């Protein structure tokens, strides 16, 4: 059974929306980073890096 073009668009939108949501959430966590101890900055940037890497993997289908 093949999916309709509208189903394919919905699947593609969902596949890209989830990584986008993760990126937005990770980036939002950087707000106020200047009030967090410097020792915690690396962890915050690691979360952003992970969200971006996951999004790229999703796009590439890896």
N, C-alpha and C positions, 0 to 999 in steps of 0.2 A: 504494500500500500504506500503510495507516495503522498507527501503532504502538499497542500495547496500553496500557492505563492503567498497568500496572507499568513498561513501558518509558518512558513519559512521566515517571513519578515518578523513575526512575533517572536520566534525562537532567536533570531539574530539580535533583536532589540533586547530581549531578556539577557542574552549572553553578554552583551556589551553593557547593559545597565548595571548588572551586579558588580563588575569590576569598577565601573564609574562610581557607584555608591561607596565601595570600599576606599577608593582614592579620595573621594570627598570627605569621608569620615576621618581618614588618616590626616588629611591636610587640615581639617578643622581642629584636630587635636594639637596642631602646632600653634593655634591661636593662644596667646598668653604664655608662650614658651619662655618669654623673658622673666616670668615670675617663678619659673621652676628651677630648681638647682641645676647647675651646669652638668653635673654628673648624670642627670636624667635626659639630657638632650639627645645623646646618641640613640637611646631606646626609641625616642619619638621619631627620629629620622629613619631608624631601621623599620619602623612600622610603615612609613611612607614608601620607603624603598621596596618593602615586601608587597605592598598594595600595587605599586607600579609594575613590579616584576610579574605578579600574578595576572595583571591586566594584559601585559604583553604576551604572556603565555596563552591566555585565553584567545587573544586575537590570532596568534599563530597556530592555535589548535594543538599546542604542546601539552 
